[in-house]
Amino acid sequence: MLGIQLARSLYGRWRRMPAGSRGGIERLAEDVKQRALDLRGELDPEPAGRELRIASERLADAIVDTAAADPDASEIEVRDLRAELANELERLAEGDVRASRGPGSRARGSGAAADDKA
């Protein structure tokens, strides 16, 4: 699942942050980790997946805010981090849309291929 992959990526980013910077957002990182672990055993993964996405967005925002507050981080580094995390979150959102359409939706004429023909 893309949501779990994103959670793993964000948690890894948090763990690689300097110890002094990690402390302020540890609760958010642990929440993302726990939600990702819990999602694996859910019988109805949709609501848990939405909650994981929201928690991941919060952690991504906190990572960017922490970097922005770091006097050693340049504006370019913060901008690049913000863009990279936004791309990861967008990929997750696109995956959610495809999943909500259900399997085989492209075969029924929806999706990019159908849009190109229109």
C-alpha positions as a Markdown table, in Angstrom:
| # | Residue | x | y | z |
|---|---|---|---|---|
| 1 | Met | 0.0 | 0.0 | 0.0 |
| 2 | Leu | 1.2 | 3.4 | -1.0 |
| 3 | Gly | 0.1 | 4.9 | 2.4 |
| 4 | Ile | 2.3 | 2.5 | 4.3 |
| 5 | Gln | 5.3 | 3.2 | 2.0 |
| 6 | Leu | 4.8 | 7.0 | 2.5 |
| 7 | Ala | 4.6 | 6.5 | 6.3 |
| 8 | Arg | 7.8 | 4.4 | 6.2 |
| 9 | Ser | 9.5 | 7.1 | 4.2 |
| 10 | Leu | 8.4 | 10.0 | 6.5 |
| 11 | Tyr | 9.3 | 8.0 | 9.6 |
| 12 | Gly | 12.7 | 7.3 | 8.1 |
| 13 | Arg | 13.2 | 11.0 | 7.4 |
| 14 | Trp | 12.2 | 11.8 | 11.0 |
| 15 | Arg | 14.8 | 9.3 | 12.3 |
| 16 | Arg | 17.5 | 10.8 | 10.2 |
| 17 | Met | 16.9 | 14.3 | 11.6 |
| 18 | Pro | 19.3 | 15.6 | 14.3 |
| 19 | Ala | 18.3 | 14.4 | 17.7 |
| 20 | Gly | 17.5 | 17.9 | 18.9 |
| 21 | Ser | 15.1 | 18.5 | 16.1 |
| 22 | Arg | 13.3 | 15.2 | 16.4 |
| 23 | Gly | 12.1 | 15.6 | 19.9 |
| 24 | Gly | 9.5 | 18.2 | 19.1 |
| 25 | Ile | 7.7 | 16.0 | 16.6 |
| 26 | Glu | 8.3 | 12.6 | 18.0 |
| 27 | Arg | 4.7 | 12.2 | 18.9 |
| 28 | Leu | 3.6 | 12.8 | 15.3 |
| 29 | Ala | 6.2 | 10.4 | 14.0 |
| 30 | Glu | 5.2 | 7.6 | 16.4 |
| 31 | Asp | 1.5 | 8.2 | 15.5 |
| 32 | Val | 2.3 | 7.7 | 11.8 |
| 33 | Lys | 4.3 | 4.6 | 12.6 |
| 34 | Gln | 1.5 | 3.1 | 14.8 |
| 35 | Arg | -1.2 | 3.9 | 12.2 |
| 36 | Ala | 0.8 | 2.2 | 9.5 |
| 37 | Leu | 1.3 | -0.9 | 11.6 |
| 38 | Asp | -2.4 | -0.9 | 12.5 |
| 39 | Leu | -3.5 | -0.5 | 8.9 |
| 40 | Arg | -2.0 | -3.8 | 8.0 |
| 41 | Gly | -4.4 | -5.7 | 10.2 |
| 42 | Glu | -7.6 | -3.7 | 9.4 |
| 43 | Leu | -10.6 | -5.6 | 8.0 |
| 44 | Asp | -11.9 | -2.3 | 6.6 |
| 45 | Pro | -8.7 | -0.4 | 5.5 |
| 46 | Glu | -10.3 | 2.6 | 3.9 |
| 47 | Pro | -11.0 | 4.6 | 7.1 |
| 48 | Ala | -7.7 | 3.6 | 8.6 |
| 49 | Gly | -6.0 | 4.6 | 5.4 |
| 50 | Arg | -7.6 | 8.0 | 5.5 |
| 51 | Glu | -6.4 | 8.5 | 9.1 |
| 52 | Leu | -2.9 | 7.4 | 8.1 |
| 53 | Arg | -2.9 | 9.9 | 5.2 |
| 54 | Ile | -4.0 | 12.8 | 7.6 |
| 55 | Ala | -1.3 | 11.8 | 10.1 |
| 56 | Ser | 1.3 | 11.6 | 7.4 |
| 57 | Glu | 0.4 | 15.1 | 6.1 |
| 58 | Arg | 0.8 | 16.4 | 9.7 |
| 59 | Leu | 4.2 | 14.8 | 10.0 |
| 60 | Ala | 5.3 | 16.1 | 6.6 |
| 61 | Asp | 4.3 | 19.6 | 7.6 |
| 62 | Ala | 6.1 | 19.3 | 10.9 |
| 63 | Ile | 9.3 | 18.0 | 9.2 |
| 64 | Val | 9.2 | 21.1 | 6.9 |
| 65 | Asp | 8.5 | 23.5 | 9.7 |
| 66 | Thr | 11.3 | 22.0 | 11.7 |
| 67 | Ala | 13.7 | 22.4 | 8.8 |
| 68 | Ala | 12.5 | 25.9 | 8.2 |
| 69 | Ala | 13.3 | 26.8 | 11.9 |
| 70 | Asp | 16.8 | 25.3 | 11.6 |
| 71 | Pro | 19.3 | 28.2 | 11.2 |
| 72 | Asp | 21.7 | 25.8 | 9.4 |
| 73 | Ala | 19.1 | 24.9 | 6.7 |
| 74 | Ser | 19.1 | 27.1 | 3.7 |
| 75 | Glu | 16.0 | 28.4 | 2.1 |
| 76 | Ile | 16.7 | 26.3 | -1.0 |
| 77 | Glu | 17.0 | 23.1 | 1.2 |
| 78 | Val | 13.7 | 23.9 | 2.8 |
| 79 | Arg | 12.0 | 24.6 | -0.5 |
| 80 | Asp | 13.4 | 21.4 | -2.0 |
| 81 | Leu | 12.2 | 19.4 | 1.0 |
| 82 | Arg | 8.8 | 21.0 | 0.9 |
| 83 | Ala | 8.5 | 20.2 | -2.8 |
| 84 | Glu | 9.7 | 16.6 | -2.4 |
| 85 | Leu | 7.2 | 15.9 | 0.4 |
| 86 | Ala | 4.4 | 17.5 | -1.5 |
| 87 | Asn | 5.2 | 15.2 | -4.4 |
| 88 | Glu | 5.1 | 12.2 | -2.1 |
| 89 | Leu | 1.8 | 13.3 | -0.6 |
| 90 | Glu | 0.3 | 13.9 | -4.1 |
| 91 | Arg | 1.3 | 10.4 | -5.2 |
| 92 | Leu | -0.5 | 9.1 | -2.2 |
| 93 | Ala | -3.6 | 11.2 | -3.1 |
| 94 | Glu | -3.5 | 9.9 | -6.7 |
| 95 | Gly | -3.3 | 6.4 | -5.4 |
| 96 | Asp | -6.3 | 7.0 | -3.2 |
| 97 | Val | -8.3 | 8.2 | -6.3 |
| 98 | Arg | -7.3 | 5.2 | -8.4 |
| 99 | Ala | -8.2 | 2.8 | -5.5 |
| 100 | Ser | -11.6 | 4.5 | -5.0 |
| 101 | Arg | -12.4 | 3.8 | -8.7 |
| 102 | Gly | -11.9 | 0.1 | -8.1 |
| 103 | Pro | -10.2 | -2.5 | -10.2 |
| 104 | Gly | -10.8 | -2.5 | -13.9 |
| 105 | Ser | -12.1 | 1.0 | -14.1 |
| 106 | Arg | -9.7 | 1.8 | -16.9 |
| 107 | Ala | -11.0 | -1.1 | -18.9 |
| 108 | Arg | -14.5 | 0.4 | -18.7 |
| 109 | Gly | -13.3 | 3.6 | -20.5 |
| 110 | Ser | -12.3 | 5.8 | -17.6 |
| 111 | Gly | -8.9 | 7.1 | -16.8 |
| 112 | Ala | -6.2 | 8.9 | -18.8 |
| 113 | Ala | -6.5 | 6.7 | -21.9 |
| 114 | Ala | -10.2 | 7.6 | -22.3 |
| 115 | Asp | -9.4 | 11.3 | -21.6 |
| 116 | Asp | -6.8 | 11.3 | -24.4 |
| 117 | Lys | -9.4 | 10.0 | -26.9 |
| 118 | Ala | -12.0 | 12.6 | -26.0 |
